[in-house]
Amino acid sequence: MKPTPPAAPPLIKTATKNSPSPAGTWHPAWRAGISVLLLLHLTIVIIVPLSMPPPQSPGSPLAQRLLGWVRPYVDAFQVSHFYGFFAPNPGPSHLVHYELEMPDGKTVTGEIPDLKRKFPRLLYHRHFMLSEKLANMAPANPPQRPPEAAGPEDIKEWEQAYARWELQRDSFQAVARSYARHMQSTTGARSVQLGLVEHAIPGPVAVINGQKLDDPALYMFTPQPIITTSPEDVPPPATTPENVQMPKERP
């Protein structure tokens, strides 16, 4: 009688609790941890647009509170994109209007950014980000002082609000002055005057009626210049740099 051959080993081994993961796969603990991190990241990506104030979004109070908790992560990884610029209700854009007083007495005007002069498109986009940065820093009207009959708590609250407004105003003027000084040093102008221009977007009815995006009625200038430099601020260069494209002169 022939001996019975030994049974062949099973093709599939049953994994035990302490058995190592197959080659090329992650340990379940790693997969679970990365899945949690991805879920948190996607949640933050959704929170950012939901926390935007109207009219760009409903302005969820819960999303705004959650955004305050994850703000360090949002700033570190640049998750706070400008969703409001694209949808669902994009707001107005902004330009920086400038007037240059040249050494020969002529006045040169223009806007930043200038689509006709800035090429490639990436350069125009960079200038557009500069104008939007300045517009976003622009302070609102200062808080009104409470009446004489107001209590000490109201006076203290107003003083704190006014101090915050002064800080925002000073920061805005510092950035605007840096723009003006740069233009003064690169163009050789004796003085530079800057102003903000708000470019509104026509509504659906206006578009149907034929209003164009570049309609002059959609541009609103600030009533007063935001900054003016003098010849003493930045010594003008002896000659205008060749890489600077001078704007058109005022007729």
Helices and strands as residue ranges (DSSP letters): H 28-50, H 61-76, G 83-85, E 93-101, E 107-112, H 121-137, H 152-187, E 191-199, H 204-208, G 216-218, E 219-221, E 227-228
